[in-house]
Amino acid sequence: MKSRFARIGQTADSIPHVNQELAMADLAFVATTIAVFALVALIARGVTKL
């Protein structure tokens, strides 16, 4: 019974695979954000040349 209640208080830091998944999600978000801003910059540069 004690171990069941001990698991309830676990955080993402105490579960390695969850922590790694969150880090990968953060990296994917940052990479996507940079790609979107780069695309917007390219479109803006193309529009100014028109």
mmCIF file of the N, C-alpha and C atoms, coordinates in Angstrom:
data_MODEL
# 
_entry.id   MODEL 
# 
loop_
_atom_site.group_PDB 
_atom_site.id 
_atom_site.type_symbol 
_atom_site.label_atom_id 
_atom_site.label_alt_id 
_atom_site.label_comp_id 
_atom_site.label_asym_id 
_atom_site.label_entity_id 
_atom_site.label_seq_id 
_atom_site.pdbx_PDB_ins_code 
_atom_site.Cartn_x 
_atom_site.Cartn_y 
_atom_site.Cartn_z 
_atom_site.occupancy 
_atom_site.B_iso_or_equiv 
_atom_site.pdbx_formal_charge 
_atom_site.auth_seq_id 
_atom_site.auth_comp_id 
_atom_site.auth_asym_id 
_atom_site.auth_atom_id 
_atom_site.pdbx_PDB_model_num 
ATOM 1   N N  . MET A 1 1  ? 0.819  -1.197 0.000   1.00 0.00 ? 1  MET A N  1 
ATOM 2   C CA . MET A 1 1  ? 0.000  0.000  0.000   1.00 0.00 ? 1  MET A CA 1 
ATOM 3   C C  . MET A 1 1  ? 0.863  1.261  0.000   1.00 0.00 ? 1  MET A C  1 
ATOM 4   N N  . LYS A 1 2  ? 1.982  1.206  0.704   1.00 0.00 ? 2  LYS A N  1 
ATOM 5   C CA . LYS A 1 2  ? 2.850  2.369  0.794   1.00 0.00 ? 2  LYS A CA 1 
ATOM 6   C C  . LYS A 1 2  ? 3.445  2.743  -0.565  1.00 0.00 ? 2  LYS A C  1 
ATOM 7   N N  . SER A 1 3  ? 3.835  1.749  -1.361  1.00 0.00 ? 3  SER A N  1 
ATOM 8   C CA . SER A 1 3  ? 4.451  2.052  -2.651  1.00 0.00 ? 3  SER A CA 1 
ATOM 9   C C  . SER A 1 3  ? 3.453  2.673  -3.627  1.00 0.00 ? 3  SER A C  1 
ATOM 10  N N  . ARG A 1 4  ? 2.182  2.318  -3.499  1.00 0.00 ? 4  ARG A N  1 
ATOM 11  C CA . ARG A 1 4  ? 1.174  2.899  -4.381  1.00 0.00 ? 4  ARG A CA 1 
ATOM 12  C C  . ARG A 1 4  ? 1.049  4.397  -4.130  1.00 0.00 ? 4  ARG A C  1 
ATOM 13  N N  . PHE A 1 5  ? 1.040  4.790  -2.854  1.00 0.00 ? 5  PHE A N  1 
ATOM 14  C CA . PHE A 1 5  ? 0.928  6.207  -2.543  1.00 0.00 ? 5  PHE A CA 1 
ATOM 15  C C  . PHE A 1 5  ? 2.219  6.957  -2.849  1.00 0.00 ? 5  PHE A C  1 
ATOM 16  N N  . ALA A 1 6  ? 3.340  6.272  -2.807  1.00 0.00 ? 6  ALA A N  1 
ATOM 17  C CA . ALA A 1 6  ? 4.610  6.911  -3.147  1.00 0.00 ? 6  ALA A CA 1 
ATOM 18  C C  . ALA A 1 6  ? 4.646  7.257  -4.633  1.00 0.00 ? 6  ALA A C  1 
ATOM 19  N N  . ARG A 1 7  ? 3.996  6.471  -5.461  1.00 0.00 ? 7  ARG A N  1 
ATOM 20  C CA . ARG A 1 7  ? 3.998  6.734  -6.903  1.00 0.00 ? 7  ARG A CA 1 
ATOM 21  C C  . ARG A 1 7  ? 3.136  7.934  -7.272  1.00 0.00 ? 7  ARG A C  1 
ATOM 22  N N  . ILE A 1 8  ? 2.144  8.235  -6.451  1.00 0.00 ? 8  ILE A N  1 
ATOM 23  C CA . ILE A 1 8  ? 1.250  9.347  -6.771  1.00 0.00 ? 8  ILE A CA 1 
ATOM 24  C C  . ILE A 1 8  ? 2.018  10.664 -6.794  1.00 0.00 ? 8  ILE A C  1 
ATOM 25  N N  . GLY A 1 9  ? 3.027  10.813 -5.933  1.00 0.00 ? 9  GLY A N  1 
ATOM 26  C CA . GLY A 1 9  ? 3.766  12.063 -5.831  1.00 0.00 ? 9  GLY A CA 1 
ATOM 27  C C  . GLY A 1 9  ? 4.913  12.203 -6.803  1.00 0.00 ? 9  GLY A C  1 
ATOM 28  N N  . GLN A 1 10 ? 5.098  11.265 -7.727  1.00 0.00 ? 10 GLN A N  1 
ATOM 29  C CA . GLN A 1 10 ? 6.227  11.350 -8.650  1.00 0.00 ? 10 GLN A CA 1 
ATOM 30  C C  . GLN A 1 10 ? 6.024  12.485 -9.645  1.00 0.00 ? 10 GLN A C  1 
ATOM 31  N N  . THR A 1 11 ? 7.116  13.135 -9.969  1.00 0.00 ? 11 THR A N  1 
ATOM 32  C CA . THR A 1 11 ? 7.071  14.216 -10.960 1.00 0.00 ? 11 THR A CA 1 
ATOM 33  C C  . THR A 1 11 ? 7.759  13.760 -12.229 1.00 0.00 ? 11 THR A C  1 
ATOM 34  N N  . ALA A 1 12 ? 7.765  14.625 -13.234 1.00 0.00 ? 12 ALA A N  1 
ATOM 35  C CA . ALA A 1 12 ? 8.410  14.275 -14.502 1.00 0.00 ? 12 ALA A CA 1 
ATOM 36  C C  . ALA A 1 12 ? 9.916  14.098 -14.326 1.00 0.00 ? 12 ALA A C  1 
ATOM 37  N N  . ASP A 1 13 ? 10.507 14.786 -13.345 1.00 0.00 ? 13 ASP A N  1 
ATOM 38  C CA . ASP A 1 13 ? 11.948 14.653 -13.117 1.00 0.00 ? 13 ASP A CA 1 
ATOM 39  C C  . ASP A 1 13 ? 12.318 13.280 -12.594 1.00 0.00 ? 13 ASP A C  1 
ATOM 40  N N  . SER A 1 14 ? 11.391 12.630 -11.892 1.00 0.00 ? 14 SER A N  1 
ATOM 41  C CA . SER A 1 14 ? 11.710 11.328 -11.314 1.00 0.00 ? 14 SER A CA 1 
ATOM 42  C C  . SER A 1 14 ? 11.412 10.184 -12.276 1.00 0.00 ? 14 SER A C  1 
ATOM 43  N N  . ILE A 1 15 ? 10.820 10.483 -13.429 1.00 0.00 ? 15 ILE A N  1 
ATOM 44  C CA . ILE A 1 15 ? 10.523 9.458  -14.431 1.00 0.00 ? 15 ILE A CA 1 
ATOM 45  C C  . ILE A 1 15 ? 11.334 9.807  -15.680 1.00 0.00 ? 15 ILE A C  1 
ATOM 46  N N  . PRO A 1 16 ? 12.454 9.118  -15.927 1.00 0.00 ? 16 PRO A N  1 
ATOM 47  C CA . PRO A 1 16 ? 13.379 9.540  -17.002 1.00 0.00 ? 16 PRO A CA 1 
ATOM 48  C C  . PRO A 1 16 ? 12.761 9.586  -18.390 1.00 0.00 ? 16 PRO A C  1 
ATOM 49  N N  . HIS A 1 17 ? 11.935 8.596  -18.760 1.00 0.00 ? 17 HIS A N  1 
ATOM 50  C CA . HIS A 1 17 ? 11.420 8.595  -20.131 1.00 0.00 ? 17 HIS A CA 1 
ATOM 51  C C  . HIS A 1 17 ? 10.429 9.726  -20.367 1.00 0.00 ? 17 HIS A C  1 
ATOM 52  N N  . VAL A 1 18 ? 9.682  10.115 -19.346 1.00 0.00 ? 18 VAL A N  1 
ATOM 53  C CA . VAL A 1 18 ? 8.753  11.242 -19.496 1.00 0.00 ? 18 VAL A CA 1 
ATOM 54  C C  . VAL A 1 18 ? 9.547  12.535 -19.643 1.00 0.00 ? 18 VAL A C  1 
ATOM 55  N N  . ASN A 1 19 ? 10.600 12.669 -18.847 1.00 0.00 ? 19 ASN A N  1 
ATOM 56  C CA . ASN A 1 19 ? 11.439 13.864 -18.922 1.00 0.00 ? 19 ASN A CA 1 
ATOM 57  C C  . ASN A 1 19 ? 12.087 13.981 -20.298 1.00 0.00 ? 19 ASN A C  1 
ATOM 58  N N  . GLN A 1 20 ? 12.533 12.858 -20.858 1.00 0.00 ? 20 GLN A N  1 
ATOM 59  C CA . GLN A 1 20 ? 13.156 12.868 -22.184 1.00 0.00 ? 20 GLN A CA 1 
ATOM 60  C C  . GLN A 1 20 ? 12.121 13.217 -23.255 1.00 0.00 ? 20 GLN A C  1 
ATOM 61  N N  . GLU A 1 21 ? 10.902 12.705 -23.118 1.00 0.00 ? 21 GLU A N  1 
ATOM 62  C CA . GLU A 1 21 ? 9.848  13.026 -24.085 1.00 0.00 ? 21 GLU A CA 1 
ATOM 63  C C  . GLU A 1 21 ? 9.518  14.515 -24.046 1.00 0.00 ? 21 GLU A C  1 
ATOM 64  N N  . LEU A 1 22 ? 9.487  15.094 -22.854 1.00 0.00 ? 22 LEU A N  1 
ATOM 65  C CA . LEU A 1 22 ? 9.217  16.524 -22.747 1.00 0.00 ? 22 LEU A CA 1 
ATOM 66  C C  . LEU A 1 22 ? 10.343 17.336 -23.380 1.00 0.00 ? 22 LEU A C  1 
ATOM 67  N N  . ALA A 1 23 ? 11.575 16.901 -23.208 1.00 0.00 ? 23 ALA A N  1 
ATOM 68  C CA . ALA A 1 23 ? 12.704 17.609 -23.814 1.00 0.00 ? 23 ALA A CA 1 
ATOM 69  C C  . ALA A 1 23 ? 12.632 17.531 -25.334 1.00 0.00 ? 23 ALA A C  1 
ATOM 70  N N  . MET A 1 24 ? 12.270 16.376 -25.863 1.00 0.00 ? 24 MET A N  1 
ATOM 71  C CA . MET A 1 24 ? 12.154 16.235 -27.315 1.00 0.00 ? 24 MET A CA 1 
ATOM 72  C C  . MET A 1 24 ? 11.012 17.099 -27.847 1.00 0.00 ? 24 MET A C  1 
ATOM 73  N N  . ALA A 1 25 ? 9.920  17.179 -27.109 1.00 0.00 ? 25 ALA A N  1 
ATOM 74  C CA . ALA A 1 25 ? 8.805  18.029 -27.524 1.00 0.00 ? 25 ALA A CA 1 
ATOM 75  C C  . ALA A 1 25 ? 9.229  19.496 -27.526 1.00 0.00 ? 25 ALA A C  1 
ATOM 76  N N  . ASP A 1 26 ? 10.017 19.900 -26.527 1.00 0.00 ? 26 ASP A N  1 
ATOM 77  C CA . ASP A 1 26 ? 10.512 21.277 -26.491 1.00 0.00 ? 26 ASP A CA 1 
ATOM 78  C C  . ASP A 1 26 ? 11.417 21.564 -27.683 1.00 0.00 ? 26 ASP A C  1 
ATOM 79  N N  . LEU A 1 27 ? 12.301 20.630 -28.000 1.00 0.00 ? 27 LEU A N  1 
ATOM 80  C CA . LEU A 1 27 ? 13.196 20.824 -29.146 1.00 0.00 ? 27 LEU A CA 1 
ATOM 81  C C  . LEU A 1 27 ? 12.411 20.905 -30.450 1.00 0.00 ? 27 LEU A C  1 
ATOM 82  N N  . ALA A 1 28 ? 11.392 20.070 -30.591 1.00 0.00 ? 28 ALA A N  1 
ATOM 83  C CA . ALA A 1 28 ? 10.571 20.103 -31.802 1.00 0.00 ? 28 ALA A CA 1 
ATOM 84  C C  . ALA A 1 28 ? 9.835  21.436 -31.913 1.00 0.00 ? 28 ALA A C  1 
ATOM 85  N N  . PHE A 1 29 ? 9.347  21.949 -30.794 1.00 0.00 ? 29 PHE A N  1 
ATOM 86  C CA . PHE A 1 29 ? 8.643  23.232 -30.797 1.00 0.00 ? 29 PHE A CA 1 
ATOM 87  C C  . PHE A 1 29 ? 9.584  24.365 -31.202 1.00 0.00 ? 29 PHE A C  1 
ATOM 88  N N  . VAL A 1 30 ? 10.788 24.371 -30.645 1.00 0.00 ? 30 VAL A N  1 
ATOM 89  C CA . VAL A 1 30 ? 11.757 25.421 -30.967 1.00 0.00 ? 30 VAL A CA 1 
ATOM 90  C C  . VAL A 1 30 ? 12.150 25.344 -32.439 1.00 0.00 ? 30 VAL A C  1 
ATOM 91  N N  . ALA A 1 31 ? 12.400 24.136 -32.938 1.00 0.00 ? 31 ALA A N  1 
ATOM 92  C CA . ALA A 1 31 ? 12.781 23.972 -34.344 1.00 0.00 ? 31 ALA A CA 1 
ATOM 93  C C  . ALA A 1 31 ? 11.657 24.417 -35.275 1.00 0.00 ? 31 ALA A C  1 
ATOM 94  N N  . THR A 1 32 ? 10.425 24.073 -34.939 1.00 0.00 ? 32 THR A N  1 
ATOM 95  C CA . THR A 1 32 ? 9.280  24.475 -35.758 1.00 0.00 ? 32 THR A CA 1 
ATOM 96  C C  . THR A 1 32 ? 9.109  25.989 -35.744 1.00 0.00 ? 32 THR A C  1 
ATOM 97  N N  . THR A 1 33 ? 9.271  26.597 -34.578 1.00 0.00 ? 33 THR A N  1 
ATOM 98  C CA . THR A 1 33 ? 9.137  28.048 -34.470 1.00 0.00 ? 33 THR A CA 1 
ATOM 99  C C  . THR A 1 33 ? 10.195 28.762 -35.309 1.00 0.00 ? 33 THR A C  1 
ATOM 100 N N  . ILE A 1 34 ? 11.431 28.283 -35.243 1.00 0.00 ? 34 ILE A N  1 
ATOM 101 C CA . ILE A 1 34 ? 12.502 28.889 -36.042 1.00 0.00 ? 34 ILE A CA 1 
ATOM 102 C C  . ILE A 1 34 ? 12.217 28.726 -37.533 1.00 0.00 ? 34 ILE A C  1 
ATOM 103 N N  . ALA A 1 35 ? 11.731 27.558 -37.931 1.00 0.00 ? 35 ALA A N  1 
ATOM 104 C CA . ALA A 1 35 ? 11.427 27.314 -39.340 1.00 0.00 ? 35 ALA A CA 1 
ATOM 105 C C  . ALA A 1 35 ? 10.306 28.232 -39.825 1.00 0.00 ? 35 ALA A C  1 
ATOM 106 N N  . VAL A 1 36 ? 9.297  28.441 -39.006 1.00 0.00 ? 36 VAL A N  1 
ATOM 107 C CA . VAL A 1 36 ? 8.179  29.314 -39.398 1.00 0.00 ? 36 VAL A CA 1 
ATOM 108 C C  . VAL A 1 36 ? 8.663  30.754 -39.558 1.00 0.00 ? 36 VAL A C  1 
ATOM 109 N N  . PHE A 1 37 ? 9.475  31.220 -38.607 1.00 0.00 ? 37 PHE A N  1 
ATOM 110 C CA . PHE A 1 37 ? 9.988  32.588 -38.725 1.00 0.00 ? 37 PHE A CA 1 
ATOM 111 C C  . PHE A 1 37 ? 10.898 32.742 -39.937 1.00 0.00 ? 37 PHE A C  1 
ATOM 112 N N  . ALA A 1 38 ? 11.692 31.731 -40.247 1.00 0.00 ? 38 ALA A N  1 
ATOM 113 C CA . ALA A 1 38 ? 12.549 31.789 -41.438 1.00 0.00 ? 38 ALA A CA 1 
ATOM 114 C C  . ALA A 1 38 ? 11.702 31.850 -42.702 1.00 0.00 ? 38 ALA A C  1 
ATOM 115 N N  . LEU A 1 39 ? 10.629 31.076 -42.739 1.00 0.00 ? 39 LEU A N  1 
ATOM 116 C CA . LEU A 1 39 ? 9.740  31.085 -43.896 1.00 0.00 ? 39 LEU A CA 1 
ATOM 117 C C  . LEU A 1 39 ? 9.065  32.445 -44.054 1.00 0.00 ? 39 LEU A C  1 
ATOM 118 N N  . VAL A 1 40 ? 8.611  33.020 -42.961 1.00 0.00 ? 40 VAL A N  1 
ATOM 119 C CA . VAL A 1 40 ? 7.990  34.347 -43.013 1.00 0.00 ? 40 VAL A CA 1 
ATOM 120 C C  . VAL A 1 40 ? 9.003  35.386 -43.487 1.00 0.00 ? 40 VAL A C  1 
ATOM 121 N N  . ALA A 1 41 ? 10.252 35.279 -43.042 1.00 0.00 ? 41 ALA A N  1 
ATOM 122 C CA . ALA A 1 41 ? 11.287 36.223 -43.477 1.00 0.00 ? 41 ALA A CA 1 
ATOM 123 C C  . ALA A 1 41 ? 11.548 36.093 -44.971 1.00 0.00 ? 41 ALA A C  1 
ATOM 124 N N  . LEU A 1 42 ? 11.581 34.864 -45.479 1.00 0.00 ? 42 LEU A N  1 
ATOM 125 C CA . LEU A 1 42 ? 11.783 34.667 -46.916 1.00 0.00 ? 42 LEU A CA 1 
ATOM 126 C C  . LEU A 1 42 ? 10.622 35.230 -47.724 1.00 0.00 ? 42 LEU A C  1 
ATOM 127 N N  . ILE A 1 43 ? 9.412  35.027 -47.253 1.00 0.00 ? 43 ILE A N  1 
ATOM 128 C CA . ILE A 1 43 ? 8.236  35.567 -47.947 1.00 0.00 ? 43 ILE A CA 1 
ATOM 129 C C  . ILE A 1 43 ? 8.272  37.089 -47.929 1.00 0.00 ? 43 ILE A C  1 
ATOM 130 N N  . ALA A 1 44 ? 8.627  37.672 -46.786 1.00 0.00 ? 44 ALA A N  1 
ATOM 131 C CA . ALA A 1 44 ? 8.694  39.132 -46.683 1.00 0.00 ? 44 ALA A CA 1 
ATOM 132 C C  . ALA A 1 44 ? 9.766  39.689 -47.604 1.00 0.00 ? 44 ALA A C  1 
ATOM 133 N N  . ARG A 1 45 ? 10.892 39.014 -47.703 1.00 0.00 ? 45 ARG A N  1 
ATOM 134 C CA . ARG A 1 45 ? 11.961 39.463 -48.604 1.00 0.00 ? 45 ARG A CA 1 
ATOM 135 C C  . ARG A 1 45 ? 11.496 39.388 -50.062 1.00 0.00 ? 45 ARG A C  1 
ATOM 136 N N  . GLY A 1 46 ? 10.762 38.342 -50.396 1.00 0.00 ? 46 GLY A N  1 
ATOM 137 C CA . GLY A 1 46 ? 10.243 38.207 -51.755 1.00 0.00 ? 46 GLY A CA 1 
ATOM 138 C C  . GLY A 1 46 ? 9.214  39.266 -52.086 1.00 0.00 ? 46 GLY A C  1 
ATOM 139 N N  . VAL A 1 47 ? 8.387  39.613 -51.117 1.00 0.00 ? 47 VAL A N  1 
ATOM 140 C CA . VAL A 1 47 ? 7.355  40.626 -51.342 1.00 0.00 ? 47 VAL A CA 1 
ATOM 141 C C  . VAL A 1 47 ? 7.990  42.000 -51.534 1.00 0.00 ? 47 VAL A C  1 
ATOM 142 N N  . THR A 1 48 ? 9.049  42.288 -50.801 1.00 0.00 ? 48 THR A N  1 
ATOM 143 C CA . THR A 1 48 ? 9.678  43.612 -50.941 1.00 0.00 ? 48 THR A CA 1 
ATOM 144 C C  . THR A 1 48 ? 10.356 43.779 -52.297 1.00 0.00 ? 48 THR A C  1 
ATOM 145 N N  . LYS A 1 49 ? 10.717 42.689 -52.952 1.00 0.00 ? 49 LYS A N  1 
ATOM 146 C CA . LYS A 1 49 ? 11.351 42.770 -54.276 1.00 0.00 ? 49 LYS A CA 1 
ATOM 147 C C  . LYS A 1 49 ? 10.332 42.982 -55.391 1.00 0.00 ? 49 LYS A C  1 
ATOM 148 N N  . LEU A 1 50 ? 9.051  42.811 -55.100 1.00 0.00 ? 50 LEU A N  1 
ATOM 149 C CA . LEU A 1 50 ? 8.026  42.974 -56.143 1.00 0.00 ? 50 LEU A CA 1 
ATOM 150 C C  . LEU A 1 50 ? 7.822  44.428 -56.518 1.00 0.00 ? 50 LEU A C  1 
# 
